[in-house]
Amino acid sequence: MQSLFVGIATIMKKLVIFDLDGTLLNTYADIAAATNHALSLHGFPTHDVPTIRSFVGNGINKLFERALPEGHKTQEDVLAIRADFIPYYNAHGTEKTFVFDGMTELLERLSADGCKVAVASNKYQEATRHLIPFFFPTIAFSAIFGQRDGVPTKPDPKIIDDIMVESGVIDKKEVLYVGDSEVDMQTARNARVECIGVTWGCKTRQLLENHNPLAVIDKPSEIFDIYEAKKTDNYFVHESSYVDDDVLIGEGTKVWHFCHIQSGARIGRNCSFGQNVNVGNDVKIGNGVRVQNNVSLYTGVELEDNVFCGPSCVFTNVNTPRANFPVHGVYAKTVIHEGASLGANCTIVCGHSVGRSALIAAGAVVTKDVPDFALMAGVPAKRIGWVCECGKRLDDTLVCQCGRRYREDHSCPDSTKLIISS
């Protein structure tokens, strides 16, 4: 069969839309101050900043409803709090607010590359239009939309549609949305655009991952990395293989005959997948990974950088499977850490991890966590020695021919660990 490059998973982004509170700016202290000011004027109890932060995300009316005590969550009380909140916030809303580290640099890089940037917030329009130019005076946003009268708030997708019109972008496949909350994830899904979740805002990584975004990231620079990856089709997929929608494949990766990369998979750069490999939904694979023929990586499996999976090695994701009692969406997590090698026909029972640079012998069955640099063999697998990062087996001196030195750590009574000697 003829081989070819394909771009199923990679479409260049022309517009990146950002949420405001918790994504671009840390506004929570100023929001809390204004909310507590208004609550105090009406004799209601106040809240600390973390509590106020948990109320944010659905617009200020919903914020006030959540902040008011039971018995006072009426429309009348909400509007009374709003009437005192807005003038105070307009006057003091920049005093404690700050830009998240790296965000200005990200916006500058995207703009310099010709990508349009915009803001979609549930904060009322007046404040949104004031804060963005105040904190980002050098950035030319194509659209800045907050909560507007007569327009539904997020997660309704209307704000995304309006920003696309304002920005002159027609194809939703060319749009990337970035936010920090489940409201943002739902907005992107409702708008049918790809989404990135950020962990520096008000919600946890786990909550964001439950909504299956394109990625969940810890620093703004990672957004540009994903944007760059979406610009090119510089990976290889054989024509006999299938790549589903909503897949991210890094530059230089090769997918050979009869493979299937399922929706939600995230694959790094310079990986190789041999014949008849299945990468399941939402599987995460790092850079430089090698997966040999006839391997299935099921949902729940994560391979870190430079992992080697030998031919026909086996992963599972349910400990007690039943055909007539299927488990849907509840899968054990299995992590293979950086540089580990799994021999041909070995089995990794789900729910365990294989340590950094460990080596699992052919045919072994791993039933417990494997420490870093361990050499494991047998059924069930037991440690029979140590291996160097380079792959050579270590003798009793724990000094490898390559020059690397190690020492055993017996500080944990239940297990012996090997660590690199300084």
C-alpha positions in Angstrom: 0.0 0.0 0.0 1.1 3.6 -0.6 2.1 5.6 2.5 1.2 9.2 2.9 1.1 12.1 5.3 -2.4 13.0 6.6 -3.7 16.0 8.6 -6.9 14.6 10.1 -5.9 15.6 13.7 -4.1 18.9 12.9 -5.9 22.0 11.8 -4.3 25.4 12.1 -5.9 27.7 14.7 -6.6 31.3 13.6 -8.4 32.5 16.7 -7.7 31.7 20.4 -10.5 32.8 22.8 -9.7 33.3 26.5 -11.9 33.3 29.6 -11.0 36.2 31.9 -11.3 35.4 35.6 -8.9 32.7 36.6 -7.5 32.4 33.1 -6.0 35.7 32.0 -6.2 37.5 35.3 -6.4 36.6 39.0 -9.3 38.8 39.9 -10.6 37.0 43.0 -9.3 39.3 45.7 -10.9 42.3 44.1 -14.2 40.4 43.4 -14.2 39.3 47.1 -13.6 42.8 48.3 -16.4 44.3 46.3 -18.8 41.5 47.1 -18.1 41.7 50.8 -18.5 45.5 50.7 -22.0 45.1 49.2 -22.9 42.3 51.6 -21.8 44.4 54.6 -23.9 47.4 53.5 -27.0 45.2 53.8 -26.0 43.5 57.0 -25.2 40.1 55.4 -22.3 37.9 56.5 -19.1 38.1 54.3 -16.8 35.4 52.9 -13.1 34.8 52.6 -11.4 34.9 49.1 -11.4 31.1 48.5 -15.1 30.9 49.2 -15.9 33.8 46.9 -13.6 32.2 44.2 -15.8 29.1 44.4 -18.8 31.2 43.6 -17.3 32.7 40.4 -18.0 31.5 36.9 -21.6 32.1 36.0 -21.9 35.9 36.1 -22.2 38.3 39.0 -25.9 37.7 39.6 -25.2 34.0 40.2 -22.2 35.0 42.4 -24.5 37.2 44.6 -27.1 34.4 44.8 -24.4 32.0 46.0 -23.0 34.6 48.5 -26.3 35.5 50.1 -27.5 33.5 53.1 -30.4 31.2 52.9 -33.7 33.0 52.9 -32.2 36.0 51.1 -31.4 34.5 47.7 -34.2 36.5 46.1 -34.1 38.5 42.9 -34.7 41.6 45.0 -31.7 40.9 47.3 -29.5 40.0 44.3 -30.2 43.3 42.5 -29.6 45.2 45.7 -26.2 43.7 46.2 -25.5 44.2 42.5 -26.3 47.9 42.8 -23.7 48.4 45.5 -21.1 46.0 44.0 -20.8 47.6 40.6 -19.7 51.1 41.6 -17.3 49.7 44.2 -15.8 47.2 41.7 -15.5 49.8 39.0 -13.5 52.0 41.3 -11.4 49.4 43.0 -11.3 46.4 40.6 -7.7 46.7 39.6 -6.1 47.2 43.1 -5.4 43.5 43.9 -5.9 41.9 40.5 -2.8 40.7 38.6 -1.9 39.0 35.3 -1.0 35.3 35.6 2.7 34.7 35.0 3.5 34.1 31.3 0.1 35.2 30.0 1.2 38.5 28.5 4.1 36.7 26.8 1.7 34.1 25.4 -0.6 36.7 24.0 2.3 38.6 22.4 3.6 35.4 20.8 0.2 34.4 19.4 -0.4 37.9 18.0 3.1 38.1 16.5 2.4 34.8 14.7 -0.7 36.3 13.1 -3.2 34.5 15.4 -6.2 36.5 16.6 -6.9 36.6 20.3 -10.2 37.4 22.0 -11.9 37.4 25.4 -15.2 35.7 26.4 -16.2 36.3 30.0 -19.3 36.1 32.2 -18.1 39.2 34.0 -20.4 42.2 33.2 -19.4 44.0 30.0 -18.4 47.3 31.5 -15.8 45.7 33.8 -14.5 43.3 31.1 -14.0 46.1 28.6 -12.1 48.1 31.3 -9.8 45.3 32.7 -8.5 43.9 29.4 -6.9 47.1 28.0 -5.8 48.1 31.5 -3.8 44.9 32.1 -2.9 44.2 28.4 -2.4 47.6 26.8 -0.1 46.3 24.0 -2.4 43.5 22.9 -4.8 44.1 20.0 -7.8 41.8 20.9 -10.1 41.1 18.0 -13.1 41.0 20.3 -13.7 41.6 24.1 -17.1 40.3 25.2 -18.4 40.1 28.7 -21.9 39.5 30.0 -24.3 41.7 27.9 -27.9 42.5 28.4 -30.2 40.2 26.4 -27.4 37.7 25.7 -27.3 34.4 27.6 -24.2 33.8 29.7 -21.8 30.9 29.3 -22.1 27.9 28.9 -24.5 29.1 26.2 -22.3 29.2 23.0 -23.7 32.6 21.8 -20.7 34.5 23.0 -18.3 32.3 21.0 -20.4 32.7 17.9 -20.4 36.5 18.3 -16.7 36.6 18.8 -16.1 34.5 15.6 -18.2 37.0 13.6 -16.4 40.0 15.2 -13.1 38.4 14.5 -13.9 37.3 10.9 -13.3 33.6 11.5 -15.9 31.3 10.0 -14.6 27.7 10.6 -15.0 26.5 14.1 -12.1 24.0 13.6 -9.9 27.1 13.4 -10.9 28.2 16.9 -9.3 27.3 20.3 -11.0 28.2 23.6 -9.0 28.4 26.9 -10.6 28.5 30.3 -10.3 27.4 33.9 -13.7 26.0 34.9 -16.3 23.5 34.0 -18.4 26.3 32.7 -15.7 27.0 30.1 -15.4 23.3 29.2 -19.2 23.2 28.7 -19.1 26.4 26.7 -16.5 25.0 24.3 -18.5 21.8 23.9 -21.7 23.6 23.2 -20.0 25.8 20.7 -18.3 22.8 19.1 -14.8 24.2 19.4 -11.7 22.6 20.8 -10.8 23.6 24.4 -7.8 23.7 26.7 -8.3 23.7 30.5 -5.8 25.6 32.7 -5.0 24.6 36.3 -4.0 28.0 37.7 -7.6 29.2 38.1 -10.4 28.1 40.4 -10.9 24.4 39.5 -8.9 21.2 39.9 -7.2 19.3 37.2 -9.5 16.3 37.8 -12.6 18.3 37.3 -11.3 19.8 34.1 -10.1 16.4 32.8 -13.6 15.0 33.4 -14.8 17.2 30.6 -12.3 15.7 28.2 -10.7 18.9 26.8 -8.0 18.9 24.2 -5.5 19.3 27.1 -5.2 20.4 30.7 -2.1 22.5 31.2 -0.1 24.0 34.0 1.5 27.1 32.4 0.6 29.5 29.6 3.6 28.5 27.4 2.0 25.1 26.9 -0.8 26.8 25.0 1.6 28.1 22.4 3.1 24.6 22.1 -0.3 23.2 21.3 -1.0 26.0 18.9 2.2 25.3 17.1 1.5 21.6 16.9 -1.8 22.5 15.3 -0.1 24.5 12.5 1.5 21.6 10.7 0.8 18.1 9.5 4.3 17.0 10.1 3.6 13.4 11.3 3.1 10.2 9.3 0.0 8.0 9.3 -0.2 5.0 6.9 -3.3 5.0 4.7 -4.5 1.7 6.3 -4.7 3.3 9.7 -7.5 5.5 11.2 -7.2 8.6 13.3 -10.4 9.8 14.9 -11.4 13.5 15.5 -10.1 15.3 18.6 -6.6 13.8 18.5 -3.3 15.6 19.0 -0.3 14.1 17.4 3.2 15.6 17.7 5.7 16.4 15.0 7.8 13.6 13.7 5.5 10.8 15.0 4.9 7.8 12.7 1.8 5.6 12.8 2.3 2.4 10.7 -0.1 -0.2 9.2 -3.6 -1.1 10.6 -3.5 1.2 13.7 -6.4 3.1 15.3 -5.9 6.3 17.3 -9.1 7.0 19.1 -10.8 10.3 20.1 -9.1 12.2 22.9 -5.7 10.6 22.5 -2.7 12.9 23.1 0.5 11.8 21.5 3.8 13.6 21.7 6.6 14.2 19.3 8.8 11.6 17.6 6.9 8.5 18.6 6.5 5.3 16.6 3.6 2.9 16.5 4.1 -0.5 14.8 1.5 -2.6 13.0 -1.9 -3.2 14.6 -1.6 -0.8 17.6 -4.7 0.6 19.2 -4.5 3.8 21.2 -7.7 4.2 23.2 -9.8 7.2 24.1 -8.0 9.8 26.2 -4.7 7.9 26.4 -1.7 10.2 27.1 1.6 9.4 25.4 4.8 11.5 25.9 7.6 12.2 23.5 9.9 9.6 22.0 7.7 6.6 22.8 8.1 3.4 20.9 5.2 0.9 20.7 5.8 -2.3 18.8 3.3 -4.5 16.9 0.0 -5.7 18.4 -0.3 -3.5 21.5 -3.5 -2.1 22.8 -3.2 1.0 25.0 -6.6 1.2 26.7 -8.2 4.2 28.4 -6.5 4.8 31.7 -3.0 4.1 30.4 -0.4 6.8 30.4 3.1 6.5 28.9 5.7 9.1 29.8 8.6 10.2 27.6 10.8 7.5 26.0 8.9 4.5 27.1 9.4 1.3 25.0 6.5 -1.2 24.7 7.6 -4.5 23.2 5.6 -6.6 20.7 2.3 -7.9 22.1 2.7 -6.5 25.6 -0.6 -6.3 27.4 -2.4 -3.6 29.3 -5.7 -3.8 31.2 -8.0 -1.2 32.7 -10.6 -3.2 34.7 -9.5 -5.6 37.4 -12.7 -7.7 37.5 -14.2 -7.5 34.0 -17.6 -9.2 33.2 -19.2 -9.4 29.8 -22.7 -9.2 31.3 -21.8 -6.5 33.9 -19.8 -4.0 31.8 -18.0 -1.1 33.4 -18.2 2.2 31.6 -16.1 5.2 32.4 -14.5 3.8 35.6 -11.1 2.6 34.6 -8.0 2.0 36.7 -5.0 4.2 35.9 -1.7 2.7 34.8 1.4 4.9 34.5 4.6 3.8 32.8 7.2 6.3 33.9 9.9 7.9 31.8 12.4 5.6 30.1 10.9 2.3 31.2 10.9 -0.7 28.9 8.3 -3.4 28.7 9.4 -6.7 27.1 7.5 -8.7 24.6 4.3 -10.4 25.8 4.6 -9.0 29.3 1.4 -8.0 31.1 0.8 -4.9 33.2 -2.1 -5.5 35.5 -4.1 -2.2 35.7 -3.8 0.2 38.6 -0.1 0.0 39.0 2.9 2.0 37.9 6.2 1.1 36.4 9.1 3.3 37.6 11.5 5.4 35.7 13.9 3.4 33.5 12.6 0.1 34.9 12.9 -3.0 32.7 10.1 -5.7 32.6 11.3 -9.0 31.1 9.5 -10.7 28.3 6.5 -12.6 29.5 6.5 -11.2 33.0 3.2 -10.3 34.8 3.4 -7.1 36.8 0.9 -7.2 39.7 2.3 -4.4 41.9 4.1 -1.1 41.6 7.6 -1.3 40.2 10.4 0.9 41.6 12.7 3.0 39.4 15.5 1.1 37.7 14.1 -2.3 38.8 14.7 -5.4 36.6 11.5 -7.5 36.9 10.9 -11.0 35.7 8.6 -14.0 36.3 4.9 -14.7 37.0 4.1 -12.8 39.1 7.0 -10.4 38.4 9.7 -10.0 41.1 12.7 -7.9 41.2 15.8 -9.9 40.2 18.2 -7.0 39.9 18.8 -3.4 38.9 19.3 -1.8 35.5 21.0 1.5 34.5 19.2 4.3 32.7 21.1 3.2 29.6 19.6 -0.3 29.8 22.6 -2.4 31.0 22.1 -4.7 34.0 24.0 -3.5 37.1 26.3 -5.7 39.1 26.8 -5.5 42.9 28.9 -2.3 42.6 26.0 -0.5 41.1 28.4 1.2 38.7 27.5 0.9 35.1 30.0 0.6 32.2 28.6 3.8 30.9 29.8 5.6 34.0 26.5 6.2 35.8 26.6 5.4 39.5 23.8 4.3 41.8 23.2 3.4 45.4 20.4 1.5 47.2 18.1 3.4 49.5 16.8 1.3 52.4 14.9 4.2 54.2 11.5 2.6 53.4 11.1 -0.6 55.5 8.8 -2.2 52.9 11.0 -1.8 49.8 14.4 -1.1 48.5 14.9 1.7 46.0 17.7 2.6 43.7 18.7 6.2 43.3 21.4 8.0 41.2 24.5 8.6 43.3 25.8 12.2 43.3 
